Amino acid sequence: MSDSMDYTPPKVWTWAKPSGGTFASINRPIAGATHEKELPVGSHPLQLYSLGTPNGVKVTILLEELLALGHTGAEYDAWLINIREGHQFGSGFVDVNPNSKIPALMDRSGSKPIRVFESGSILLYLAEKFNAFLPQDIAGRTETMNWLFWQMGSAPYLGGGFGHFYAYAPFKSEYAIDRFAMEVKRELDVLDRRLAETPYIAGEDYTIADMAIFPWYGALVKGWQYGAADFLSVQDYKSVQRWAEDIWSRPAVKRGRMVNRITGEPSEQLRERHDRGDFETKTQDKLG
């Protein structure tokens, strides 16, 4: 790999070698399946294929919150898709999500299965299906959607930008890290100013906007992301800190963050979830 100070882009880019870095083995410039692999199907109407990354956690938090409200139709099987091992390129997963990204959901509750991919789309689909965590009045709904789409547009600067160059890239680039750190701090300031006005992102009520933003920016200010809490001075964002603590105090959020997790303390991992009792009866065998 050329040093960033003397690299001249070629006239035509070609995929000649791995890009380097932690996730180089799963990056490629083409779509489609690399191998035949059917997806498992459990006993519940909702079949989730995911990993406990921030995007995956959004969905498991919502599912656990729906169950906590008594929506029995939200029972789900959560199957592990290990992206470092290339599970997302299996033919079955590509049929559910042609973009080969987690999470992906199959709703088998009706006469014909419905596939849902992209985390924001899954949140909206489930919120509408169960009429929960999405305001019904036009003003409240629109404000929730504003912040949901804000997260979808902003998180790539945090994860694919700052997180990649700060924690995962094969070499440290001052320009790239400074560029994305500046943007992440601006985004934290956006949230901090908003949360100084309201208890939750979209206003007085807890919504899918909070569930979308917490796994990214809540995790960042709690020190779970990239080992960058001190670097980004996250303690300065008092309102975001207050909000993150409020969200983290919810039992369903704690459960949702465990599902499909393969990193961190073993007690924080539930690699696959097939029944609500799995949280209570979790054993080392279930951990892996």
LUMLUMDREN-396700 format. One line per 2 residues: number of its first residue (from 1); for each residue z, x, y of N, C-alpha, C, O. Coordinates in steps of 0.001 Angstrom, whole numbers. Atoms other than C-alpha are relative to their C-alpha. Last residue first. Layout:
LUMLUMDREN-396700
NUM> Z X Y Z X Y Z X Y Z X Y ~ ...
end
This chain:
LUMLUMDREN-396700
288> 1108 -864 339 21547 -20113 -20610 211 800 -1248 -663 1574 -1640 ~ 365 -904 -1084 24016 -22058 -18580 -1114 947 -409 -1749 1557 452
286> 871 725 -911 24007 -24830 -21157 -438 880 1169 -1495 659 1761 ~ 1267 219 677 25367 -22385 -23731 -975 -724 918 -2159 -387 953
284> 791 -1222 -131 28031 -21240 -21248 -1347 -148 -718 -2338 442 -288 ~ -514 -1116 780 29248 -24814 -21102 -861 1228 228 -1914 1144 861
282> 810 -1225 -44 28809 -27732 -18688 700 1124 -766 1892 1373 -583 ~ -29 -596 1336 30779 -30794 -19803 -790 1290 -77 -1063 1788 -1170
280> -1356 -107 514 31740 -32033 -16326 65 748 -1321 1058 1418 -1603 ~ -806 -767 -952 28462 -31391 -14551 1417 214 -517 2037 1241 -240
278> 239 -1431 173 26475 -32459 -17607 847 843 942 1195 1977 615 ~ -1127 -662 621 28132 -35876 -17442 -187 1492 -185 768 2201 -501
276> -1003 -272 -1030 25530 -37038 -14971 1241 677 -569 1972 1351 156 ~ -965 1084 -33 22930 -36644 -17703 1051 341 1043 1362 1515 1248
274> 568 1151 707 19817 -34528 -18233 928 -1209 -4 544 -2288 -454 ~ -882 1160 -142 20392 -31578 -15900 -675 -1203 -641 -1778 -1585 -252
272> 707 1259 181 18933 -28161 -16605 1016 -1133 52 2164 -979 -365 ~ 1425 -336 77 20054 -24781 -15345 -883 -1205 -262 -1986 -1297 277
270> 289 962 1062 23411 -25999 -14146 -1507 70 -197 -2263 -613 494 ~ 1309 224 613 24651 -23053 -12129 41 -1125 -1032 945 -1200 -1864
268> 818 721 -969 27547 -22706 -9676 -1368 -374 -567 -2218 -890 160 ~ -625 1296 -236 30101 -21730 -12348 -794 -855 974 -557 -2059 1069
266> 299 934 1094 27733 -18968 -13444 587 -1397 214 -5 -2393 -203 ~ -1080 109 965 28096 -17384 -9976 -369 -990 -1115 -924 -2052 -835
264> -1345 221 -502 24817 -16699 -8212 1022 -81 -1121 742 301 -2257 ~ -586 -1156 -661 21307 -17152 -9550 1407 -348 467 1793 -1516 492
262> -33 -1096 966 19625 -19492 -12045 548 1282 626 472 2350 18 ~ -331 -1288 -618 20060 -22825 -10251 121 1069 -1084 732 840 -2127
260> 1120 -942 143 18205 -25777 -11791 259 1343 662 -682 2088 936 ~ 1049 356 944 20932 -28147 -10539 -1171 980 66 -1659 1318 1145
258> -156 -646 1306 23938 -26545 -8873 -1226 -152 -889 -1505 715 -1718 ~ 282 -1433 -151 22958 -27377 -5277 128 750 -1327 -415 1846 -1465
256> 1425 -237 -162 22718 -31059 -6144 -349 1465 93 -1398 1888 -394 ~ 669 188 1295 26256 -31112 -7474 -1482 329 117 -2040 1031 -726
254> -432 -1082 891 27679 -29579 -4297 -676 -123 -1364 -1118 874 -1934 ~ 694 -1202 -457 25614 -31965 -2177 364 1185 -891 -503 1977 -1263
252> 1368 73 494 26833 -34925 -4222 -820 1212 416 -1709 1646 -317 ~ 97 -366 1422 30450 -33871 -3622 -1424 -21 -539 -1782 833 -1350
250> 416 1149 801 30013 -33960 195 -145 405 -1471 -881 1346 -1768 ~ -1202 686 486 32027 -31249 1971 -345 -1179 -906 547 -1738 -1544
248> -491 -677 1207 28888 -29108 2237 1251 -671 -562 1582 -460 -1729 ~ 913 283 1108 27335 -31572 4681 554 575 -1295 517 -84 -2335
246> -49 1436 292 30344 -31492 7011 -884 -346 -1193 -473 -1100 -2075 ~ -1259 258 700 30586 -27698 6774 126 -1470 -372 595 -1797 -1462
244> 133 -550 1350 26900 -27348 7651 1275 -236 -807 1205 -548 -1996 ~ 837 902 800 27355 -29689 10639 -107 496 -1440 7 -301 -2372
242> -779 1229 214 30206 -27638 12071 -745 -958 -913 -172 -1510 -1853 ~ -1086 -320 917 28276 -24375 11591 827 -1250 -326 1162 -1491 -1486
240> 615 -84 1326 25193 -25878 13207 1063 311 -1047 1033 -234 -2150 ~ 299 1373 416 27343 -26905 16155 -682 -25 -1360 -431 -923 -2163
238> -1207 749 349 28886 -23463 16466 -297 -1403 -506 339 -1869 -1451 ~ 544 1357 -22 25677 -21440 16404 1074 -972 -484 1057 -1428 -1628
236> 172 456 -1380 27156 -18074 17397 -432 -1463 82 -308 -2087 1136 ~ -1270 560 -480 28492 -17460 13882 -109 -540 1421 755 -1296 1866
234> -21 1441 240 24869 -17040 12744 1294 -648 486 1331 -1859 704 ~ -1147 497 -777 24678 -13623 14388 163 -1514 -157 279 -2241 830
232> 453 1101 -858 21203 -13070 12869 1117 -598 848 882 -1547 1596 ~ 1203 -428 -713 22021 -9644 11403 -450 -1058 1005 -867 -731 2116
230> -415 -866 -1108 25516 -10806 10501 -1192 403 844 -1116 414 2073 ~ -859 754 -920 24268 -13748 8431 418 847 1193 362 375 2329
228> 377 -241 -1392 21335 -11820 6921 904 -683 1011 544 -771 2185 ~ -986 -973 -467 22291 -11370 3278 -152 318 1471 107 1440 1904
226> 576 -1298 -360 18986 -13123 2459 1019 1062 408 615 2163 783 ~ 1412 -333 -20 20435 -16653 2454 -239 1430 472 154 1793 1581
224> 581 5 1344 23920 -17700 1333 -1415 566 -35 -1914 874 -1117 ~ 81 -1345 551 25812 -16738 4499 -594 92 -1385 -415 1101 -2068
222> -1121 -186 906 26971 -20215 5488 -51 1349 -716 834 1668 -1510 ~ -1206 -204 -802 24686 -20086 8527 1244 131 -876 2270 633 -417
220> 82 -1219 -802 21669 -19506 6280 1294 245 768 1823 1356 749 ~ -264 -1138 874 22653 -22121 3711 -26 1311 779 741 2228 485
218> -1415 67 341 22837 -24728 6458 388 1178 -879 1422 1811 -664 ~ -761 -502 -1156 19471 -23538 7737 1505 -115 -199 2260 710 316
216> 564 -1149 -716 17531 -23786 4482 961 518 1074 1493 1621 949 ~ 208 -1095 945 19370 -26027 2016 -624 1248 619 -509 2341 63
214> -1191 -716 452 20715 -28071 4972 -296 1139 -979 252 2227 -798 ~ -310 -1160 -840 17379 -28948 6581 1158 811 -550 1161 2035 -423
212> 1108 -951 -53 15891 -31279 3987 399 1291 702 -1 2379 286 ~ 186 -543 1344 19125 -33080 3127 -1128 1014 -46 -1093 1943 -854
210> -1096 -934 275 19922 -33501 6820 -183 660 -1363 60 1857 -1517 ~ 214 -1147 -884 16490 -35043 7427 1090 1042 -210 799 2237 -261
208> 789 -1007 712 16965 -37218 4336 -340 1187 889 -677 2255 377 ~ 1320 409 465 19635 -39040 6305 -676 1107 -801 -118 2187 -995
206> 435 -1037 934 23298 -39002 7353 -1305 -449 -642 -1368 -1548 -1193 ~ -1 198 1446 23746 -41461 10219 -546 1214 -744 -1417 1931 -251
204> -1335 330 505 24804 -41085 13854 76 -39 -1520 1166 58 -2085 ~ -853 887 -794 21682 -39280 14997 1352 -221 -637 1989 717 -1117
202> 776 1101 -569 18697 -37700 13259 842 -962 823 320 -1946 1347 ~ 1259 -442 -612 20298 -34298 12647 -735 -1141 698 -1215 -974 1819
200> 1024 -353 981 23816 -35552 12055 -1322 248 718 -1479 -65 1898 ~ -659 -536 1197 26944 -35663 14198 -981 451 -1071 -722 1409 -1800
198> -120 1005 1060 24924 -35956 17417 688 601 -1220 616 1810 -1441 ~ 125 1361 -515 24728 -34193 20792 322 -1067 -1043 788 -2153 -699
196> -1045 132 -1017 25909 -30646 19955 29 -1425 552 1010 -1833 1175 ~ -1246 367 664 23825 -31066 16806 1205 37 928 2287 -406 544
194> 63 1367 493 20613 -31114 18858 1344 -436 -573 1814 -1535 -280 ~ 24 890 -1163 21489 -27982 20819 -32 -1466 -437 643 -2308 155
192> -1328 -33 -604 22467 -26145 17641 76 -926 1212 1079 -1614 1402 ~ -954 801 770 19335 -27239 15813 1358 -67 680 1991 -1122 713
190> 474 1387 -37 16991 -25931 18501 995 -913 -721 1390 -1955 -198 ~ -394 508 -1309 19119 -22794 18764 -462 -1440 191 252 -2255 775
188> -1439 268 59 18783 -22209 15045 506 -557 1330 1396 -1407 1359 ~ -174 1221 782 15015 -22571 15448 1478 -360 -137 1838 -1534 -53
186> 423 1115 -855 15006 -19992 18253 193 -1324 -727 656 -2300 -137 ~ -1084 231 -955 17047 -17668 16058 -368 -1113 981 501 -1877 1402
184> -1100 649 718 14497 -18083 13277 1159 -284 943 1772 -1349 865 ~ 344 1402 231 11634 -17338 15677 1128 -739 -715 1416 -1890 -386
182> 37 697 -1286 13193 -14119 16994 -277 -1493 -200 352 -2335 441 ~ -1392 202 -384 14029 -13007 13467 80 -758 1325 927 -1634 1499
180> -506 1187 674 10383 -13623 12564 1477 -233 278 1919 -1381 275 ~ 795 1190 -329 8913 -11259 15135 609 -1257 -618 752 -2278 54
178> -333 435 -1358 11688 -8686 14824 -721 -1293 356 -137 -2190 963 ~ -1373 500 17 11275 -8515 11049 406 -484 1379 1019 -1545 1500
176> -62 1283 717 7485 -8267 11276 1408 -579 26 1579 -1775 260 ~ 741 1041 -713 7471 -5592 14006 165 -1360 -683 477 -2356 -31
174> -750 397 -1191 10219 -3521 12433 -698 -1130 734 -54 -2080 1180 ~ 870 -38 -1170 8456 -3513 9078 779 -494 1210 1162 -1663 1274
172> -507 688 -1183 10685 -2672 6153 -949 212 1177 -1287 1341 1533 ~ -462 -927 -1038 8913 -1780 2918 424 -810 1212 4 -1954 1386
170> -143 -1338 582 8209 -3491 -408 373 1072 1015 782 2166 628 ~ 1203 -814 -162 8929 -6924 1151 215 1415 -553 1350 1889 -596
168> 819 -110 1200 11788 -8990 -322 -1200 939 120 -1716 1385 -904 ~ -664 -180 1292 14804 -9094 1999 -917 382 -1157 -464 1037 -2096
166> -1346 -563 -84 13866 -8799 5677 550 359 -1381 1218 1382 -1533 ~ 47 -1348 -555 10076 -9203 5362 1378 656 71 1486 1880 -16
164> 863 -921 744 10214 -12119 2956 106 1418 547 362 2360 -203 ~ -595 -326 1289 13224 -13852 4456 -826 995 -781 -287 1913 -1399
162> -1175 -848 -126 11856 -13652 8004 541 432 -1358 746 1624 -1591 ~ 83 -989 -1065 8387 -14966 7257 1195 916 15 1135 2025 -515
160> 1165 -850 205 8050 -16804 3957 -166 1077 1054 -810 2098 813 ~ 131 -506 1361 11564 -18164 4134 -1140 984 -180 -921 2152 -503
158> -1259 -515 525 12525 -18618 7789 -193 652 -1363 233 1788 -1570 ~ -376 -1138 -836 9081 -18937 9349 1288 638 -512 1463 1854 -435
156> 795 -1182 360 8008 -21084 6390 289 1223 875 142 2355 415 ~ -557 -807 1092 11027 -23322 7121 -887 1171 -417 -350 2212 -794
154> -788 -1143 -450 9731 -24488 10503 446 918 -1126 525 2132 -937 ~ 783 -944 -778 6863 -26829 9628 740 1268 355 118 2310 566
152> 1146 -410 800 8573 -28672 6796 -854 1035 738 -1429 1932 122 ~ -413 -926 1056 11815 -28708 8733 -1193 506 -796 -1280 1697 -1095
150> -412 -1250 -650 10218 -30212 11818 401 1022 -1066 2 2185 -1005 ~ 1218 -783 -165 8536 -32746 9525 257 1288 782 -458 2274 604
148> 496 -352 1328 11923 -33996 8372 -1243 879 123 -1359 1904 -548 ~ -750 -1159 462 13208 -33794 11938 -384 405 -1410 -316 1586 -1751
146> 206 -1141 -891 10550 -36076 13384 649 1256 -568 28 2316 -627 ~ 1259 -623 384 10730 -38311 10306 -328 1195 895 -888 2189 432
144> -195 -661 1289 14395 -38995 10969 -1266 721 -430 -1210 1861 -892 ~ -791 -1206 -269 13671 -39702 14635 261 771 -1294 218 2001 -1307
142> 857 -1002 -632 10870 -42064 13597 759 1282 293 230 2376 95 ~ 926 -542 1000 13088 -43953 11179 -849 1111 597 -1032 2159 -23
140> -738 -856 912 15832 -44333 13751 -881 634 -1050 -726 1809 -1385 ~ -477 -1179 -731 13458 -45618 16434 724 971 -934 472 2176 -906
138> 1106 -906 -301 11540 -47924 14097 465 1258 720 -60 2342 471 ~ 512 279 -1342 14613 -49557 12603 -991 1087 385 -866 2232 -48
136> 1039 1021 38 14882 -49177 8825 -551 -341 1385 -1680 -816 1503 ~ -234 1199 -819 16802 -45918 8809 -1188 -961 -49 -2340 -546 -176
134> 1120 55 -933 16117 -43555 5869 158 -1270 824 14 -2364 279 ~ 43 -1252 -761 19062 -42486 3718 -1238 119 891 -1643 1219 1267
132> -1246 -704 -308 18495 -45384 1306 -302 1287 757 -1327 1932 536 ~ -435 528 -1293 15874 -48025 546 1337 618 418 2302 -93 699
130> -1359 515 150 15668 -46963 -3106 582 -541 1310 1741 -954 1360 ~ -127 692 1284 11889 -46464 -3298 1367 -672 -121 1470 -1792 -622
128> 642 1306 -110 11661 -45622 406 174 -811 -1290 372 -2025 -1240 ~ -735 763 -1019 14210 -42812 195 -595 -1401 152 142 -2374 313
126> -1244 490 584 12654 -41644 -3086 806 -831 997 1404 -1841 626 ~ 296 932 1091 9137 -41377 -1662 1284 -616 -559 1371 -1832 -731
124> 441 1258 -595 10317 -39793 1601 -262 -1052 -1082 102 -2216 -916 ~ -1122 599 -717 12278 -37106 -202 -384 -1363 567 356 -2335 414
122> -932 520 1005 9422 -36471 -2639 1193 -664 679 1620 -1740 262 ~ 587 1219 555 6906 -36155 219 933 -622 -1034 1062 -1845 -1089
120> -125 1045 -1011 9161 -33662 1972 -554 -1320 -481 20 -2375 -207 ~ -1389 469 -93 9516 -31613 -1213 181 -1104 1026 924 -2053 778
118> -465 -415 -1320 5782 -31345 -1869 1369 -642 253 1526 -1860 167 ~ -257 -1414 -239 4685 -33196 -5015 96 269 1496 -302 -554 2320
116> -381 -232 -1394 4871 -36752 -6308 259 1495 144 1092 2051 -571 ~ -403 -1367 -293 3184 -37906 -9506 302 121 1488 -359 -497 2323
114> 399 -443 -1336 3206 -41583 -10380 472 1436 192 1647 1738 -17 ~ -765 -1076 -639 3313 -42746 -13990 -589 386 1358 -1805 376 1553
112> 805 -1211 -57 1615 -46087 -14708 793 1090 703 1281 873 1812 ~ 982 84 1086 3432 -49226 -15833 -883 1233 -62 -1441 1552 -1112
110> 966 1091 -44 6391 -48327 -13655 -965 27 -1167 -794 795 -2113 ~ -686 1295 37 9554 -46270 -14067 -962 -1179 -18 -569 -2285 -388
108> 502 742 1153 7721 -43085 -15044 626 -1385 -99 637 -1988 -1172 ~ -724 1272 64 8148 -41309 -11702 -647 -843 -1094 -1776 -1310 -945
106> 749 1082 618 6978 -37718 -12142 897 -1224 -74 1984 -1170 -650 ~ -689 1158 578 8364 -35187 -9706 -1008 -930 -649 -2089 -1172 -112
104> 980 1043 299 7352 -31708 -8592 724 -1096 -772 1626 -823 -1563 ~ -217 889 1149 9544 -29133 -6882 -1175 -930 -223 -2025 -1102 651
102> -1091 940 289 8237 -26472 -7031 505 -565 1326 369 81 2365 ~ -1261 -292 -684 4848 -24996 -6171 1051 -1009 -446 749 -2180 -672
100> -847 -902 792 1698 -24816 -8286 1253 458 737 1629 1628 676 ~ -331 -1137 -859 -578 -26383 -5614 949 981 -681 1248 2032 -114
98> 1114 -956 19 -2169 -28664 -8223 237 1212 889 -493 2199 801 ~ 165 -573 -1337 1244 -30328 -8631 -1106 1047 -26 -869 2173 -463
96> -906 728 -885 1628 -32706 -11567 -118 500 1429 -116 -295 2369 ~ 434 1400 -21 -1446 -31483 -13463 882 -836 929 402 -1777 1562
94> 1121 80 -944 -536 -27922 -12440 -554 -1421 58 -1052 -1844 1101 ~ -541 6 -1362 2818 -28407 -14182 -1128 -120 1024 -987 -836 2015
92> -724 1241 -257 1178 -29441 -17425 548 -71 1404 478 -1116 2052 ~ 941 1102 -223 -1377 -26634 -17322 711 -1308 305 245 -2083 1141
90> 334 687 1238 1236 -23917 -16878 -841 -1234 273 -728 -1835 1341 ~ 1427 -113 255 1015 -22025 -13589 -391 -572 -1357 -1542 -442 -1774
88> 728 907 -899 4422 -23147 -12336 -1513 58 -192 -2244 -748 382 ~ 37 1345 580 6067 -21524 -15378 -840 -968 839 -1405 -1925 310
86> 1316 627 -63 5036 -18107 -14026 -85 -1386 -595 -1181 -1854 -902 ~ 640 -138 1304 8122 -16169 -15137 -1328 -737 -67 -1953 -786 -1127
84> 173 -1439 227 9329 -15610 -11579 -652 272 -1353 -1220 1342 -1571 ~ 1224 -476 -655 8643 -19299 -10918 -204 1495 -194 -1338 1967 -127
82> -328 -1343 -485 11191 -20444 -13480 -1256 633 587 -2141 1077 -145 ~ 1297 -672 -166 10577 -24185 -13782 298 1360 628 533 1455 1832
80> 110 -1274 -711 13801 -25679 -15126 -1430 517 -13 -2059 634 -1064 ~ 458 -1074 873 13723 -29346 -16098 -216 1270 822 -736 1222 1937
78> 449 -1129 -823 15773 -31904 -14183 -308 1168 -923 593 1766 -1511 ~ -39 -1257 742 16060 -35222 -16011 -544 1081 922 -1591 906 1545
76> 1133 -916 119 16819 -38137 -13745 283 1115 -996 1432 1463 -1269 ~ -320 -959 1055 18937 -41168 -13061 -1227 858 -294 -2359 375 -272
74> 253 -1382 -439 17760 -42692 -9766 428 1023 -1046 375 2225 -784 ~ 1404 -330 214 17465 -46151 -11304 -370 1401 431 -1477 1866 161
72> 148 -489 1367 21252 -46247 -11471 -1446 358 -333 -1699 1162 -1230 ~ 1392 276 366 21431 -46514 -7675 -270 565 -1396 -695 1713 -1525
70> 97 1016 1034 25231 -46634 -7333 -1411 -373 -402 -1604 -1365 -1105 ~ 31 1321 -627 25645 -44829 -4023 -100 -1130 -1028 22 -2303 -673
68> -1340 223 -541 26697 -41664 -5875 100 -1351 691 1177 -1944 743 ~ -867 388 1117 23467 -41927 -7862 1414 -294 482 2064 -1216 -13
66> 405 1342 414 21481 -41908 -4634 862 -497 -1153 1285 -1653 -1166 ~ -519 938 -1003 23455 -38917 -3352 -372 -1431 -369 442 -2339 -195
64> -1442 138 236 22770 -37032 -6598 636 -947 1014 1562 -1680 667 ~ -205 739 1244 19049 -37744 -6284 1488 -193 -292 1908 -1275 -704
62> 296 1419 -211 19037 -36704 -2632 237 -807 -1275 814 -1893 -1216 ~ -1035 582 -866 20822 -33424 -3352 -258 -1490 191 660 -2298 50
60> -1158 278 855 18481 -32778 -6281 1182 -504 813 1984 -1291 309 ~ 245 1168 838 15482 -33197 -3970 1202 -314 -866 1561 -1483 -1006
58> 164 1213 -810 16564 -30846 -1189 -29 -1246 -891 662 -2231 -628 ~ -1320 575 -263 17769 -28315 -3756 -90 -1259 851 713 -2176 679
56> -430 773 1149 14213 -27685 -4956 1313 -721 247 1490 -1862 -180 ~ 867 1165 118 13008 -26658 -1510 371 -868 -1193 289 -2094 -1112
54> -225 1014 -1040 16043 -24437 -944 -893 -1234 -130 -416 -2353 60 ~ 286 -614 -1287 15588 -22771 -4355 275 -1034 1087 531 -2193 764
52> -1009 166 -1043 17290 -24258 -7394 -205 875 1214 724 1547 1662 ~ -839 -1186 10 14120 -24528 -9496 950 -132 1179 600 -738 2192
50> -421 -656 -1231 12045 -27592 -10290 768 1282 -272 927 1708 -1416 ~ 336 -1337 483 10403 -30048 -12605 198 938 1185 -549 888 2163
48> 115 -1021 -1042 11958 -33466 -12017 -249 1349 -653 414 1720 -1621 ~ 79 -1318 628 11404 -36400 -14370 -298 1032 1088 -1366 1024 1700
46> 419 -1076 -894 12500 -39769 -13007 93 1340 -721 1143 1709 -1247 ~ 1237 345 -710 12565 -42767 -15340 -549 1145 846 -1763 1319 957
44> -200 735 -1243 15136 -41125 -17647 -1323 -317 704 -2332 333 430 ~ -205 1428 228 14784 -40193 -21326 76 -840 1269 66 -2069 1193
42> -1293 485 454 13311 -36727 -21051 64 -1513 -37 -966 -2187 -57 ~ -314 1304 -587 9743 -35448 -20852 1313 -482 -608 1450 -567 -1829
40> -886 870 771 8826 -31812 -21461 256 -1300 752 137 -1353 1976 ~ -1336 153 -566 5809 -30379 -19661 851 -882 -901 348 -1847 -1477
38> -383 1367 -339 2817 -29262 -21685 1406 -20 574 2245 807 217 ~ -1418 270 222 1800 -25616 -21502 312 -1416 439 263 -1728 1628
36> -254 1368 435 -1717 -24199 -21594 1494 -173 -299 2069 583 -1082 ~ -263 169 1424 -2068 -20991 -19613 268 -1470 -291 621 -2242 601
34> 254 -1275 673 -3188 -19622 -16243 203 -115 -1506 -221 760 -2262 ~ -905 -429 1061 -3517 -23007 -14567 -410 1363 -553 -1589 1718 -568
32> 274 381 1376 -5309 -23551 -11288 972 598 -993 1773 1471 -659 ~ -828 1082 523 -5394 -21965 -7861 -309 -226 -1474 -1133 472 -2064
30> 733 1088 629 -6736 -18618 -6643 988 -1031 -530 2151 -717 -784 ~ 807 738 -975 -5493 -15969 -4209 -816 -1134 -584 -1732 -1630 72
28> 1413 -190 315 -2597 -14723 -6351 -827 -877 926 -330 -1887 1424 ~ 918 255 -1109 1129 -14262 -5883 -1433 284 -425 -1725 1338 -990
26> 391 1413 18 3383 -14630 -8918 -968 -348 1118 -1379 -1502 1241 ~ 597 401 1274 3772 -10940 -9816 -459 -1451 -22 -1238 -1827 -897
24> 1405 -385 103 4270 -9913 -6191 -657 -539 -1265 -1842 -872 -1254 ~ 744 1085 629 7497 -11916 -5853 -1478 331 -202 -2301 -575 -326
22> -721 668 1073 9932 -9074 -5180 -843 -1029 -746 -718 -1158 -1963 ~ -1136 851 -347 7631 -6910 -3139 509 -779 -1194 -59 -725 -2285
20> -1282 -682 -68 4143 -5542 -3713 1118 -958 378 859 -2084 803 ~ -434 -150 -1386 815 -7113 -2820 1303 759 133 1639 1227 1221
18> -1143 863 -359 -655 -6536 -6255 486 298 1413 365 1420 1906 ~ -1252 -496 570 -4034 -4783 -6262 1120 -958 383 983 -1742 1322
16> 206 -1219 760 -7729 -5353 -5485 1257 490 -701 1171 1235 -1678 ~ -1271 -123 723 -7745 -8945 -4266 -107 1188 -953 -482 1027 -2115
14> 96 257 1430 -10602 -8601 -1808 1364 222 -639 2183 996 -144 ~ -1193 -221 816 -10685 -8863 1977 -289 -321 -1452 -935 -1326 -1750
12> -175 1123 920 -14074 -8495 3679 1205 306 -890 1237 1334 -1566 ~ 872 1056 -509 -14515 -6269 6753 135 -1262 -837 122 -2369 -299
10> 1410 -135 368 -11526 -4230 5692 -820 -1145 567 -272 -2155 1009 ~ 490 1008 936 -8284 -4413 7680 -1465 241 -353 -2258 599 517
8> 1140 672 -620 -7265 -1097 9273 -542 -1024 -984 -983 -640 -2067 ~ 842 857 825 -3792 99 8282 -1094 -645 831 -822 -1242 1873
6> 1349 -564 36 -2349 3035 10219 -969 -839 -834 -2037 -361 -1216 ~ 389 -642 -1256 991 1730 11490 -1436 502 -26 -2048 676 1027
4> 457 977 -981 1493 -816 8684 -485 645 1292 -1200 4 2062 ~ -1026 194 -1011 1648 1923 6073 -545 -878 1106 -1711 -761 1483
2> 102 -794 -1218 -961 1370 3410 1171 -281 925 1686 -1398 978 ~ 0 844 -1199 0 0 0 0 873 1240 784 1818 1329
end
